[in-house]
């Protein structure tokens, strides 16, 4: 892929769940958990991002620590050769 036109970073908003209610948050009101990607869908998306040339993935949300599969997703990103970053409130 052309180095000039490839994406370098990927922000993965894993969930809308969050223990905080910050007034500036962009989480949609009235969200439903069934619109979130499954573990398998995230693993595939992470692999596809790496194939596109992404170098770094940021795991965010909502609160990513509330995902029971977070370790799996981080492991998948590392296996794909991606630098990982966790964007969290530290709660959860």
PyMOL Python script that loads the backbone (N, CA, C, O; Angstrom):
from pymol import cmd

cmd.read_pdbstr("""\
ATOM      1  N   UNK A   1       0.841  -1.182   0.000  1.00  0.00           N
ATOM      2  CA  UNK A   1       0.000   0.000   0.000  1.00  0.00           C
ATOM      3  C   UNK A   1       0.886   1.246   0.000  1.00  0.00           C
ATOM      4  O   UNK A   1       1.945   1.258   0.628  1.00  0.00           O
ATOM      5  N   UNK A   2       0.466   2.262  -0.684  1.00  0.00           N
ATOM      6  CA  UNK A   2       1.162   3.537  -0.758  1.00  0.00           C
ATOM      7  C   UNK A   2       1.277   4.142   0.640  1.00  0.00           C
ATOM      8  O   UNK A   2       0.265   4.350   1.308  1.00  0.00           O
ATOM      9  N   UNK A   3       2.496   4.424   1.084  1.00  0.00           N
ATOM     10  CA  UNK A   3       2.716   4.945   2.436  1.00  0.00           C
ATOM     11  C   UNK A   3       2.078   6.307   2.658  1.00  0.00           C
ATOM     12  O   UNK A   3       1.789   6.670   3.798  1.00  0.00           O
ATOM     13  N   UNK A   4       1.858   7.054   1.611  1.00  0.00           N
ATOM     14  CA  UNK A   4       1.262   8.380   1.750  1.00  0.00           C
ATOM     15  C   UNK A   4      -0.227   8.282   2.048  1.00  0.00           C
ATOM     16  O   UNK A   4      -0.766   9.133   2.756  1.00  0.00           O
ATOM     17  N   UNK A   5      -0.901   7.271   1.529  1.00  0.00           N
ATOM     18  CA  UNK A   5      -2.348   7.183   1.624  1.00  0.00           C
ATOM     19  C   UNK A   5      -2.850   6.071   2.532  1.00  0.00           C
ATOM     20  O   UNK A   5      -3.982   5.614   2.376  1.00  0.00           O
ATOM     21  N   UNK A   6      -2.047   5.637   3.455  1.00  0.00           N
ATOM     22  CA  UNK A   6      -2.503   4.583   4.359  1.00  0.00           C
ATOM     23  C   UNK A   6      -2.915   5.175   5.695  1.00  0.00           C
ATOM     24  O   UNK A   6      -2.401   6.220   6.092  1.00  0.00           O
ATOM     25  N   UNK A   7      -3.826   4.529   6.386  1.00  0.00           N
ATOM     26  CA  UNK A   7      -4.184   4.983   7.733  1.00  0.00           C
ATOM     27  C   UNK A   7      -3.110   4.516   8.715  1.00  0.00           C
ATOM     28  O   UNK A   7      -2.674   3.367   8.646  1.00  0.00           O
ATOM     29  N   UNK A   8      -2.684   5.376   9.613  1.00  0.00           N
ATOM     30  CA  UNK A   8      -1.650   5.001  10.581  1.00  0.00           C
ATOM     31  C   UNK A   8      -2.237   4.626  11.937  1.00  0.00           C
ATOM     32  O   UNK A   8      -1.673   3.805  12.660  1.00  0.00           O
ATOM     33  N   UNK A   9      -3.372   5.231  12.274  1.00  0.00           N
ATOM     34  CA  UNK A   9      -3.978   4.976  13.570  1.00  0.00           C
ATOM     35  C   UNK A   9      -5.428   4.576  13.433  1.00  0.00           C
ATOM     36  O   UNK A   9      -6.105   4.935  12.470  1.00  0.00           O
ATOM     37  N   UNK A  10      -5.888   3.829  14.413  1.00  0.00           N
ATOM     38  CA  UNK A  10      -7.264   3.337  14.428  1.00  0.00           C
ATOM     39  C   UNK A  10      -7.792   3.468  15.856  1.00  0.00           C
ATOM     40  O   UNK A  10      -7.214   2.913  16.790  1.00  0.00           O
ATOM     41  N   UNK A  11      -8.883   4.199  16.018  1.00  0.00           N
ATOM     42  CA  UNK A  11      -9.528   4.327  17.322  1.00  0.00           C
ATOM     43  C   UNK A  11     -10.690   3.350  17.368  1.00  0.00           C
ATOM     44  O   UNK A  11     -11.671   3.513  16.642  1.00  0.00           O
ATOM     45  N   UNK A  12     -10.586   2.346  18.209  1.00  0.00           N
ATOM     46  CA  UNK A  12     -11.611   1.308  18.331  1.00  0.00           C
ATOM     47  C   UNK A  12     -12.470   1.620  19.557  1.00  0.00           C
ATOM     48  O   UNK A  12     -12.044   1.406  20.692  1.00  0.00           O
ATOM     49  N   UNK A  13     -13.656   2.117  19.324  1.00  0.00           N
ATOM     50  CA  UNK A  13     -14.588   2.391  20.417  1.00  0.00           C
ATOM     51  C   UNK A  13     -15.346   1.101  20.684  1.00  0.00           C
ATOM     52  O   UNK A  13     -16.330   0.794  20.011  1.00  0.00           O
ATOM     53  N   UNK A  14     -14.878   0.352  21.670  1.00  0.00           N
ATOM     54  CA  UNK A  14     -15.322  -1.014  21.903  1.00  0.00           C
ATOM     55  C   UNK A  14     -16.719  -1.139  22.486  1.00  0.00           C
ATOM     56  O   UNK A  14     -17.414  -2.123  22.230  1.00  0.00           O
ATOM     57  N   UNK A  15     -17.134  -0.156  23.264  1.00  0.00           N
ATOM     58  CA  UNK A  15     -18.414  -0.255  23.955  1.00  0.00           C
ATOM     59  C   UNK A  15     -18.962   1.131  24.256  1.00  0.00           C
ATOM     60  O   UNK A  15     -18.227   2.118  24.294  1.00  0.00           O
ATOM     61  N   UNK A  16     -20.274   1.178  24.470  1.00  0.00           N
ATOM     62  CA  UNK A  16     -20.894   2.407  24.944  1.00  0.00           C
ATOM     63  C   UNK A  16     -21.094   2.367  26.458  1.00  0.00           C
ATOM     64  O   UNK A  16     -21.451   3.378  27.062  1.00  0.00           O
ATOM     65  N   UNK A  17     -20.863   1.199  27.077  1.00  0.00           N
ATOM     66  CA  UNK A  17     -20.978   1.100  28.533  1.00  0.00           C
ATOM     67  C   UNK A  17     -19.958   2.027  29.185  1.00  0.00           C
ATOM     68  O   UNK A  17     -18.808   2.105  28.752  1.00  0.00           O
ATOM     69  N   UNK A  18     -20.388   2.720  30.221  1.00  0.00           N
ATOM     70  CA  UNK A  18     -19.477   3.593  30.954  1.00  0.00           C
ATOM     71  C   UNK A  18     -20.099   3.926  32.311  1.00  0.00           C
ATOM     72  O   UNK A  18     -21.292   4.218  32.391  1.00  0.00           O
ATOM     73  N   UNK A  19     -19.293   3.882  33.384  1.00  0.00           N
ATOM     74  CA  UNK A  19     -19.820   4.219  34.701  1.00  0.00           C
ATOM     75  C   UNK A  19     -19.954   5.728  34.934  1.00  0.00           C
ATOM     76  O   UNK A  19     -20.554   6.154  35.921  1.00  0.00           O
ATOM     77  N   UNK A  20     -19.408   6.516  34.045  1.00  0.00           N
ATOM     78  CA  UNK A  20     -19.451   7.972  34.190  1.00  0.00           C
ATOM     79  C   UNK A  20     -20.569   8.555  33.333  1.00  0.00           C
ATOM     80  O   UNK A  20     -21.076   7.895  32.426  1.00  0.00           O
ATOM     81  N   UNK A  21     -20.938   9.768  33.620  1.00  0.00           N
ATOM     82  CA  UNK A  21     -21.980  10.465  32.847  1.00  0.00           C
ATOM     83  C   UNK A  21     -21.489  11.872  32.514  1.00  0.00           C
ATOM     84  O   UNK A  21     -22.114  12.867  32.884  1.00  0.00           O
ATOM     85  N   UNK A  22     -20.380  11.936  31.822  1.00  0.00           N
ATOM     86  CA  UNK A  22     -19.760  13.217  31.497  1.00  0.00           C
ATOM     87  C   UNK A  22     -20.629  13.988  30.505  1.00  0.00           C
ATOM     88  O   UNK A  22     -21.098  13.413  29.523  1.00  0.00           O
ATOM     89  N   UNK A  23     -20.850  15.278  30.747  1.00  0.00           N
ATOM     90  CA  UNK A  23     -21.737  16.060  29.871  1.00  0.00           C
ATOM     91  C   UNK A  23     -21.187  16.256  28.458  1.00  0.00           C
ATOM     92  O   UNK A  23     -21.958  16.530  27.538  1.00  0.00           O
ATOM     93  N   UNK A  24     -19.886  16.123  28.269  1.00  0.00           N
ATOM     94  CA  UNK A  24     -19.273  16.350  26.963  1.00  0.00           C
ATOM     95  C   UNK A  24     -19.118  15.061  26.148  1.00  0.00           C
ATOM     96  O   UNK A  24     -18.619  15.101  25.023  1.00  0.00           O
ATOM     97  N   UNK A  25     -19.539  13.925  26.702  1.00  0.00           N
ATOM     98  CA  UNK A  25     -19.322  12.629  26.066  1.00  0.00           C
ATOM     99  C   UNK A  25     -20.132  12.498  24.777  1.00  0.00           C
ATOM    100  O   UNK A  25     -21.242  13.016  24.660  1.00  0.00           O
ATOM    101  N   UNK A  26     -19.539  11.788  23.816  1.00  0.00           N
ATOM    102  CA  UNK A  26     -20.212  11.590  22.532  1.00  0.00           C
ATOM    103  C   UNK A  26     -20.979  10.272  22.465  1.00  0.00           C
ATOM    104  O   UNK A  26     -21.528   9.943  21.413  1.00  0.00           O
ATOM    105  N   UNK A  27     -21.032   9.511  23.555  1.00  0.00           N
ATOM    106  CA  UNK A  27     -21.830   8.280  23.549  1.00  0.00           C
ATOM    107  C   UNK A  27     -23.280   8.619  23.252  1.00  0.00           C
ATOM    108  O   UNK A  27     -23.830   9.564  23.816  1.00  0.00           O
ATOM    109  N   UNK A  28     -23.897   7.848  22.367  1.00  0.00           N
ATOM    110  CA  UNK A  28     -25.286   8.146  22.009  1.00  0.00           C
ATOM    111  C   UNK A  28     -26.240   7.815  23.157  1.00  0.00           C
ATOM    112  O   UNK A  28     -26.079   6.793  23.825  1.00  0.00           O
ATOM    113  N   UNK A  29     -27.227   8.673  23.386  1.00  0.00           N
ATOM    114  CA  UNK A  29     -28.215   8.363  24.421  1.00  0.00           C
ATOM    115  C   UNK A  29     -29.106   7.212  23.966  1.00  0.00           C
ATOM    116  O   UNK A  29     -29.390   7.075  22.776  1.00  0.00           O
ATOM    117  N   UNK A  30     -29.540   6.396  24.904  1.00  0.00           N
ATOM    118  CA  UNK A  30     -30.445   5.308  24.566  1.00  0.00           C
ATOM    119  C   UNK A  30     -29.805   4.190  23.769  1.00  0.00           C
ATOM    120  O   UNK A  30     -30.503   3.495  23.031  1.00  0.00           O
ATOM    121  N   UNK A  31     -28.485   3.989  23.892  1.00  0.00           N
ATOM    122  CA  UNK A  31     -27.787   2.943  23.137  1.00  0.00           C
ATOM    123  C   UNK A  31     -28.291   1.574  23.563  1.00  0.00           C
ATOM    124  O   UNK A  31     -28.827   1.403  24.658  1.00  0.00           O
ATOM    125  N   UNK A  32     -28.110   0.616  22.690  1.00  0.00           N
ATOM    126  CA  UNK A  32     -28.447  -0.774  22.976  1.00  0.00           C
ATOM    127  C   UNK A  32     -27.188  -1.613  22.793  1.00  0.00           C
ATOM    128  O   UNK A  32     -26.462  -1.447  21.813  1.00  0.00           O
ATOM    129  N   UNK A  33     -26.935  -2.508  23.731  1.00  0.00           N
ATOM    130  CA  UNK A  33     -25.692  -3.281  23.689  1.00  0.00           C
ATOM    131  C   UNK A  33     -25.624  -4.210  22.480  1.00  0.00           C
ATOM    132  O   UNK A  33     -24.536  -4.662  22.122  1.00  0.00           O
ATOM    133  N   UNK A  34     -26.753  -4.505  21.846  1.00  0.00           N
ATOM    134  CA  UNK A  34     -26.712  -5.417  20.698  1.00  0.00           C
ATOM    135  C   UNK A  34     -26.156  -4.759  19.437  1.00  0.00           C
ATOM    136  O   UNK A  34     -26.011  -5.426  18.412  1.00  0.00           O
ATOM    137  N   UNK A  35     -25.844  -3.472  19.491  1.00  0.00           N
ATOM    138  CA  UNK A  35     -25.228  -2.828  18.332  1.00  0.00           C
ATOM    139  C   UNK A  35     -23.703  -2.874  18.412  1.00  0.00           C
ATOM    140  O   UNK A  35     -23.021  -2.483  17.465  1.00  0.00           O
ATOM    141  N   UNK A  36     -23.162  -3.351  19.537  1.00  0.00           N
ATOM    142  CA  UNK A  36     -21.715  -3.450  19.678  1.00  0.00           C
ATOM    143  C   UNK A  36     -21.202  -4.664  18.911  1.00  0.00           C
ATOM    144  O   UNK A  36     -21.898  -5.671  18.778  1.00  0.00           O
ATOM    145  N   UNK A  37     -19.982  -4.553  18.412  1.00  0.00           N
ATOM    146  CA  UNK A  37     -19.374  -5.672  17.696  1.00  0.00           C
ATOM    147  C   UNK A  37     -19.050  -6.809  18.663  1.00  0.00           C
ATOM    148  O   UNK A  37     -18.741  -6.578  19.832  1.00  0.00           O
ATOM    149  N   UNK A  38     -19.126  -8.026  18.161  1.00  0.00           N
ATOM    150  CA  UNK A  38     -18.754  -9.198  18.940  1.00  0.00           C
ATOM    151  C   UNK A  38     -17.231  -9.313  18.980  1.00  0.00           C
ATOM    152  O   UNK A  38     -16.525  -8.590  18.278  1.00  0.00           O
ATOM    153  N   UNK A  39     -16.741 -10.224  19.802  1.00  0.00           N
ATOM    154  CA  UNK A  39     -15.294 -10.478  19.866  1.00  0.00           C
ATOM    155  C   UNK A  39     -14.749 -10.864  18.497  1.00  0.00           C
ATOM    156  O   UNK A  39     -13.716 -10.357  18.060  1.00  0.00           O
ATOM    157  N   UNK A  40     -15.459 -11.768  17.827  1.00  0.00           N
ATOM    158  CA  UNK A  40     -15.013 -12.246  16.518  1.00  0.00           C
ATOM    159  C   UNK A  40     -14.987 -11.118  15.492  1.00  0.00           C
ATOM    160  O   UNK A  40     -14.072 -11.041  14.671  1.00  0.00           O
ATOM    161  N   UNK A  41     -15.987 -10.245  15.537  1.00  0.00           N
ATOM    162  CA  UNK A  41     -16.022  -9.112  14.604  1.00  0.00           C
ATOM    163  C   UNK A  41     -14.866  -8.150  14.876  1.00  0.00           C
ATOM    164  O   UNK A  41     -14.265  -7.627  13.938  1.00  0.00           O
ATOM    165  N   UNK A  42     -14.548  -7.911  16.157  1.00  0.00           N
ATOM    166  CA  UNK A  42     -13.432  -7.029  16.480  1.00  0.00           C
ATOM    167  C   UNK A  42     -12.100  -7.642  16.051  1.00  0.00           C
ATOM    168  O   UNK A  42     -11.245  -6.945  15.505  1.00  0.00           O
ATOM    169  N   UNK A  43     -11.921  -8.938  16.296  1.00  0.00           N
ATOM    170  CA  UNK A  43     -10.669  -9.595  15.898  1.00  0.00           C
ATOM    171  C   UNK A  43     -10.473  -9.477  14.388  1.00  0.00           C
ATOM    172  O   UNK A  43      -9.372  -9.174  13.928  1.00  0.00           O
ATOM    173  N   UNK A  44     -11.530  -9.714  13.618  1.00  0.00           N
ATOM    174  CA  UNK A  44     -11.450  -9.582  12.158  1.00  0.00           C
ATOM    175  C   UNK A  44     -11.131  -8.142  11.757  1.00  0.00           C
ATOM    176  O   UNK A  44     -10.307  -7.907  10.873  1.00  0.00           O
ATOM    177  N   UNK A  45     -11.786  -7.178  12.412  1.00  0.00           N
ATOM    178  CA  UNK A  45     -11.567  -5.763  12.095  1.00  0.00           C
ATOM    179  C   UNK A  45     -10.133  -5.348  12.405  1.00  0.00           C
ATOM    180  O   UNK A  45      -9.517  -4.609  11.636  1.00  0.00           O
ATOM    181  N   UNK A  46      -9.606  -5.820  13.524  1.00  0.00           N
ATOM    182  CA  UNK A  46      -8.217  -5.512  13.904  1.00  0.00           C
ATOM    183  C   UNK A  46      -7.255  -6.069  12.852  1.00  0.00           C
ATOM    184  O   UNK A  46      -6.323  -5.382  12.435  1.00  0.00           O
ATOM    185  N   UNK A  47      -7.479  -7.300  12.431  1.00  0.00           N
ATOM    186  CA  UNK A  47      -6.624  -7.912  11.408  1.00  0.00           C
ATOM    187  C   UNK A  47      -6.704  -7.130  10.099  1.00  0.00           C
ATOM    188  O   UNK A  47      -5.679  -6.885   9.461  1.00  0.00           O
ATOM    189  N   UNK A  48      -7.898  -6.741   9.699  1.00  0.00           N
ATOM    190  CA  UNK A  48      -8.069  -5.983   8.461  1.00  0.00           C
ATOM    191  C   UNK A  48      -7.397  -4.610   8.562  1.00  0.00           C
ATOM    192  O   UNK A  48      -6.820  -4.131   7.587  1.00  0.00           O
ATOM    193  N   UNK A  49      -7.469  -3.986   9.726  1.00  0.00           N
ATOM    194  CA  UNK A  49      -6.811  -2.688   9.915  1.00  0.00           C
ATOM    195  C   UNK A  49      -5.300  -2.831   9.731  1.00  0.00           C
ATOM    196  O   UNK A  49      -4.668  -2.000   9.077  1.00  0.00           O
ATOM    197  N   UNK A  50      -4.726  -3.881  10.307  1.00  0.00           N
ATOM    198  CA  UNK A  50      -3.288  -4.115  10.158  1.00  0.00           C
ATOM    199  C   UNK A  50      -2.933  -4.344   8.698  1.00  0.00           C
ATOM    200  O   UNK A  50      -1.899  -3.868   8.228  1.00  0.00           O
ATOM    201  N   UNK A  51      -3.774  -5.064   7.984  1.00  0.00           N
ATOM    202  CA  UNK A  51      -3.524  -5.320   6.560  1.00  0.00           C
ATOM    203  C   UNK A  51      -3.587  -4.037   5.732  1.00  0.00           C
ATOM    204  O   UNK A  51      -2.949  -3.940   4.683  1.00  0.00           O
ATOM    205  N   UNK A  52      -4.353  -3.056   6.202  1.00  0.00           N
ATOM    206  CA  UNK A  52      -4.428  -1.766   5.518  1.00  0.00           C
ATOM    207  C   UNK A  52      -3.223  -0.870   5.813  1.00  0.00           C
ATOM    208  O   UNK A  52      -3.048   0.167   5.172  1.00  0.00           O
ATOM    209  N   UNK A  53      -2.397  -1.268   6.778  1.00  0.00           N
ATOM    210  CA  UNK A  53      -1.214  -0.494   7.103  1.00  0.00           C
ATOM    211  C   UNK A  53      -1.287   0.268   8.408  1.00  0.00           C
ATOM    212  O   UNK A  53      -0.374   1.027   8.733  1.00  0.00           O
ATOM    213  N   UNK A  54      -2.359   0.079   9.161  1.00  0.00           N
ATOM    214  CA  UNK A  54      -2.467   0.729  10.463  1.00  0.00           C
ATOM    215  C   UNK A  54      -1.300   0.274  11.338  1.00  0.00           C
ATOM    216  O   UNK A  54      -0.930  -0.900  11.317  1.00  0.00           O
ATOM    217  N   UNK A  55      -0.727   1.188  12.097  1.00  0.00           N
ATOM    218  CA  UNK A  55       0.391   0.881  12.984  1.00  0.00           C
ATOM    219  C   UNK A  55      -0.010   0.875  14.452  1.00  0.00           C
ATOM    220  O   UNK A  55       0.597   0.178  15.265  1.00  0.00           O
ATOM    221  N   UNK A  56      -1.036   1.656  14.790  1.00  0.00           N
ATOM    222  CA  UNK A  56      -1.419   1.838  16.188  1.00  0.00           C
ATOM    223  C   UNK A  56      -2.927   1.741  16.332  1.00  0.00           C
ATOM    224  O   UNK A  56      -3.677   2.247  15.497  1.00  0.00           O
ATOM    225  N   UNK A  57      -3.366   1.077  17.415  1.00  0.00           N
ATOM    226  CA  UNK A  57      -4.786   1.003  17.711  1.00  0.00           C
ATOM    227  C   UNK A  57      -5.018   1.492  19.135  1.00  0.00           C
ATOM    228  O   UNK A  57      -4.327   1.086  20.069  1.00  0.00           O
ATOM    229  N   UNK A  58      -6.002   2.369  19.281  1.00  0.00           N
ATOM    230  CA  UNK A  58      -6.404   2.859  20.590  1.00  0.00           C
ATOM    231  C   UNK A  58      -7.721   2.211  20.979  1.00  0.00           C
ATOM    232  O   UNK A  58      -8.709   2.324  20.254  1.00  0.00           O
ATOM    233  N   UNK A  59      -7.740   1.540  22.110  1.00  0.00           N
ATOM    234  CA  UNK A  59      -8.971   0.924  22.602  1.00  0.00           C
ATOM    235  C   UNK A  59      -9.661   1.900  23.528  1.00  0.00           C
ATOM    236  O   UNK A  59      -9.104   2.306  24.548  1.00  0.00           O
ATOM    237  N   UNK A  60     -10.882   2.276  23.167  1.00  0.00           N
ATOM    238  CA  UNK A  60     -11.626   3.293  23.887  1.00  0.00           C
ATOM    239  C   UNK A  60     -13.069   2.846  24.015  1.00  0.00           C
ATOM    240  O   UNK A  60     -13.389   1.677  23.797  1.00  0.00           O
ATOM    241  N   UNK A  61     -13.928   3.771  24.365  1.00  0.00           N
ATOM    242  CA  UNK A  61     -15.349   3.465  24.509  1.00  0.00           C
ATOM    243  C   UNK A  61     -16.118   4.768  24.530  1.00  0.00           C
ATOM    244  O   UNK A  61     -15.833   5.747  23.839  1.00  0.00           O
ATOM    245  N   UNK A  62     -17.052   4.691  25.331  1.00  0.00           N
ATOM    246  CA  UNK A  62     -17.363   4.190  26.661  1.00  0.00           C
ATOM    247  C   UNK A  62     -16.104   3.808  27.432  1.00  0.00           C
ATOM    248  O   UNK A  62     -15.032   4.390  27.269  1.00  0.00           O
ATOM    249  N   UNK A  63     -16.288   2.823  28.257  1.00  0.00           N
ATOM    250  CA  UNK A  63     -15.195   2.353  29.109  1.00  0.00           C
ATOM    251  C   UNK A  63     -14.749   0.972  28.638  1.00  0.00           C
ATOM    252  O   UNK A  63     -15.451  -0.012  28.870  1.00  0.00           O
ATOM    253  N   UNK A  64     -13.578   0.883  27.972  1.00  0.00           N
ATOM    254  CA  UNK A  64     -13.131  -0.391  27.424  1.00  0.00           C
ATOM    255  C   UNK A  64     -12.863  -1.460  28.481  1.00  0.00           C
ATOM    256  O   UNK A  64     -12.918  -2.653  28.181  1.00  0.00           O
ATOM    257  N   UNK A  65     -12.576  -1.047  29.710  1.00  0.00           N
ATOM    258  CA  UNK A  65     -12.334  -2.033  30.766  1.00  0.00           C
ATOM    259  C   UNK A  65     -13.585  -2.837  31.107  1.00  0.00           C
ATOM    260  O   UNK A  65     -13.494  -3.847  31.804  1.00  0.00           O
ATOM    261  N   UNK A  66     -14.740  -2.409  30.633  1.00  0.00           N
ATOM    262  CA  UNK A  66     -15.969  -3.143  30.881  1.00  0.00           C
ATOM    263  C   UNK A  66     -16.176  -4.297  29.895  1.00  0.00           C
ATOM    264  O   UNK A  66     -17.084  -5.108  30.075  1.00  0.00           O
ATOM    265  N   UNK A  67     -15.342  -4.372  28.859  1.00  0.00           N
ATOM    266  CA  UNK A  67     -15.425  -5.488  27.910  1.00  0.00           C
ATOM    267  C   UNK A  67     -14.716  -6.699  28.507  1.00  0.00           C
ATOM    268  O   UNK A  67     -13.542  -6.617  28.869  1.00  0.00           O
ATOM    269  N   UNK A  68     -15.415  -7.808  28.611  1.00  0.00           N
ATOM    270  CA  UNK A  68     -14.832  -9.037  29.158  1.00  0.00           C
ATOM    271  C   UNK A  68     -13.773  -9.623  28.223  1.00  0.00           C
ATOM    272  O   UNK A  68     -12.936 -10.414  28.656  1.00  0.00           O
ATOM    273  N   UNK A  69     -13.806  -9.243  26.954  1.00  0.00           N
ATOM    274  CA  UNK A  69     -12.867  -9.773  25.968  1.00  0.00           C
ATOM    275  C   UNK A  69     -11.711  -8.820  25.670  1.00  0.00           C
ATOM    276  O   UNK A  69     -11.019  -8.993  24.667  1.00  0.00           O
ATOM    277  N   UNK A  70     -11.492  -7.823  26.519  1.00  0.00           N
ATOM    278  CA  UNK A  70     -10.463  -6.814  26.234  1.00  0.00           C
ATOM    279  C   UNK A  70      -9.076  -7.445  26.078  1.00  0.00           C
ATOM    280  O   UNK A  70      -8.328  -7.063  25.178  1.00  0.00           O
ATOM    281  N   UNK A  71      -8.725  -8.396  26.930  1.00  0.00           N
ATOM    282  CA  UNK A  71      -7.410  -9.036  26.825  1.00  0.00           C
ATOM    283  C   UNK A  71      -7.263  -9.754  25.478  1.00  0.00           C
ATOM    284  O   UNK A  71      -6.196  -9.709  24.866  1.00  0.00           O
ATOM    285  N   UNK A  72      -8.315 -10.406  25.023  1.00  0.00           N
ATOM    286  CA  UNK A  72      -8.300 -11.078  23.718  1.00  0.00           C
ATOM    287  C   UNK A  72      -8.073 -10.070  22.599  1.00  0.00           C
ATOM    288  O   UNK A  72      -7.291 -10.323  21.683  1.00  0.00           O
ATOM    289  N   UNK A  73      -8.756  -8.927  22.670  1.00  0.00           N
ATOM    290  CA  UNK A  73      -8.629  -7.923  21.610  1.00  0.00           C
ATOM    291  C   UNK A  73      -7.234  -7.309  21.610  1.00  0.00           C
ATOM    292  O   UNK A  73      -6.665  -7.074  20.543  1.00  0.00           O
ATOM    293  N   UNK A  74      -6.685  -7.048  22.771  1.00  0.00           N
ATOM    294  CA  UNK A  74      -5.320  -6.513  22.846  1.00  0.00           C
ATOM    295  C   UNK A  74      -4.328  -7.538  22.307  1.00  0.00           C
ATOM    296  O   UNK A  74      -3.420  -7.194  21.551  1.00  0.00           O
ATOM    297  N   UNK A  75      -4.505  -8.787  22.696  1.00  0.00           N
ATOM    298  CA  UNK A  75      -3.630  -9.856  22.204  1.00  0.00           C
ATOM    299  C   UNK A  75      -3.718  -9.959  20.677  1.00  0.00           C
ATOM    300  O   UNK A  75      -2.698 -10.127  20.009  1.00  0.00           O
ATOM    301  N   UNK A  76      -4.917  -9.860  20.130  1.00  0.00           N
ATOM    302  CA  UNK A  76      -5.103  -9.912  18.679  1.00  0.00           C
ATOM    303  C   UNK A  76      -4.367  -8.770  17.987  1.00  0.00           C
ATOM    304  O   UNK A  76      -3.750  -8.956  16.938  1.00  0.00           O
ATOM    305  N   UNK A  77      -4.443  -7.596  18.588  1.00  0.00           N
ATOM    306  CA  UNK A  77      -3.752  -6.434  18.016  1.00  0.00           C
ATOM    307  C   UNK A  77      -2.239  -6.625  18.056  1.00  0.00           C
ATOM    308  O   UNK A  77      -1.550  -6.318  17.083  1.00  0.00           O
ATOM    309  N   UNK A  78      -1.726  -7.122  19.160  1.00  0.00           N
ATOM    310  CA  UNK A  78      -0.278  -7.339  19.270  1.00  0.00           C
ATOM    311  C   UNK A  78       0.185  -8.412  18.283  1.00  0.00           C
ATOM    312  O   UNK A  78       1.252  -8.288  17.682  1.00  0.00           O
ATOM    313  N   UNK A  79      -0.625  -9.470  18.117  1.00  0.00           N
ATOM    314  CA  UNK A  79      -0.277 -10.525  17.159  1.00  0.00           C
ATOM    315  C   UNK A  79      -0.291  -9.995  15.724  1.00  0.00           C
ATOM    316  O   UNK A  79       0.420 -10.506  14.858  1.00  0.00           O
ATOM    317  N   UNK A  80      -1.100  -8.978  15.484  1.00  0.00           N
ATOM    318  CA  UNK A  80      -1.155  -8.352  14.152  1.00  0.00           C
ATOM    319  C   UNK A  80      -0.039  -7.325  13.975  1.00  0.00           C
ATOM    320  O   UNK A  80       0.075  -6.712  12.914  1.00  0.00           O
ATOM    321  N   UNK A  81       0.781  -7.133  15.005  1.00  0.00           N
ATOM    322  CA  UNK A  81       1.908  -6.208  14.913  1.00  0.00           C
ATOM    323  C   UNK A  81       1.560  -4.763  15.229  1.00  0.00           C
ATOM    324  O   UNK A  81       2.324  -3.858  14.892  1.00  0.00           O
ATOM    325  N   UNK A  82       0.422  -4.530  15.869  1.00  0.00           N
ATOM    326  CA  UNK A  82      -0.008  -3.164  16.174  1.00  0.00           C
ATOM    327  C   UNK A  82       0.457  -2.719  17.549  1.00  0.00           C
ATOM    328  O   UNK A  82       0.465  -3.503  18.498  1.00  0.00           O
ATOM    329  N   UNK A  83       0.841  -1.461  17.650  1.00  0.00           N
ATOM    330  CA  UNK A  83       1.088  -0.819  18.924  1.00  0.00           C
ATOM    331  C   UNK A  83      -0.264  -0.541  19.537  1.00  0.00           C
ATOM    332  O   UNK A  83      -1.158  -0.048  18.850  1.00  0.00           O
ATOM    333  N   UNK A  84      -0.439  -0.844  20.820  1.00  0.00           N
ATOM    334  CA  UNK A  84      -1.742  -0.674  21.449  1.00  0.00           C
ATOM    335  C   UNK A  84      -1.712   0.436  22.484  1.00  0.00           C
ATOM    336  O   UNK A  84      -0.684   0.714  23.101  1.00  0.00           O
ATOM    337  N   UNK A  85      -2.872   1.061  22.655  1.00  0.00           N
ATOM    338  CA  UNK A  85      -3.047   2.145  23.607  1.00  0.00           C
ATOM    339  C   UNK A  85      -4.432   1.966  24.224  1.00  0.00           C
ATOM    340  O   UNK A  85      -5.404   1.729  23.507  1.00  0.00           O
ATOM    341  N   UNK A  86      -4.526   2.077  25.540  1.00  0.00           N
ATOM    342  CA  UNK A  86      -5.800   1.946  26.236  1.00  0.00           C
ATOM    343  C   UNK A  86      -6.235   3.313  26.729  1.00  0.00           C
ATOM    344  O   UNK A  86      -5.527   3.957  27.503  1.00  0.00           O
ATOM    345  N   UNK A  87      -7.391   3.751  26.284  1.00  0.00           N
ATOM    346  CA  UNK A  87      -7.940   5.054  26.664  1.00  0.00           C
ATOM    347  C   UNK A  87      -9.073   4.784  27.635  1.00  0.00           C
ATOM    348  O   UNK A  87     -10.140   4.320  27.233  1.00  0.00           O
ATOM    349  N   UNK A  88      -8.853   5.071  28.908  1.00  0.00           N
ATOM    350  CA  UNK A  88      -9.781   4.656  29.944  1.00  0.00           C
ATOM    351  C   UNK A  88      -9.907   5.696  31.039  1.00  0.00           C
ATOM    352  O   UNK A  88      -9.018   6.523  31.241  1.00  0.00           O
ATOM    353  N   UNK A  89     -11.028   5.639  31.742  1.00  0.00           N
ATOM    354  CA  UNK A  89     -11.208   6.464  32.934  1.00  0.00           C
ATOM    355  C   UNK A  89     -10.554   5.797  34.129  1.00  0.00           C
ATOM    356  O   UNK A  89     -10.352   6.432  35.164  1.00  0.00           O
ATOM    357  N   UNK A  90     -10.221   4.517  33.995  1.00  0.00           N
ATOM    358  CA  UNK A  90      -9.645   3.759  35.095  1.00  0.00           C
ATOM    359  C   UNK A  90     -10.708   3.124  35.974  1.00  0.00           C
ATOM    360  O   UNK A  90     -10.387   2.411  36.926  1.00  0.00           O
ATOM    361  N   UNK A  91     -11.966   3.378  35.660  1.00  0.00           N
ATOM    362  CA  UNK A  91     -13.075   2.787  36.411  1.00  0.00           C
ATOM    363  C   UNK A  91     -13.617   1.620  35.616  1.00  0.00           C
ATOM    364  O   UNK A  91     -13.725   1.697  34.392  1.00  0.00           O
ATOM    365  N   UNK A  92     -13.952   0.561  36.282  1.00  0.00           N
ATOM    366  CA  UNK A  92     -14.532  -0.570  35.581  1.00  0.00           C
ATOM    367  C   UNK A  92     -13.701  -1.796  35.755  1.00  0.00           C
ATOM    368  O   UNK A  92     -14.045  -2.854  35.227  1.00  0.00           O
TER     369      UNK A  92
END
""", "prot")
cmd.dss("prot")
cmd.show_as("cartoon", "prot")
cmd.util.cbc("prot")
cmd.orient("prot")
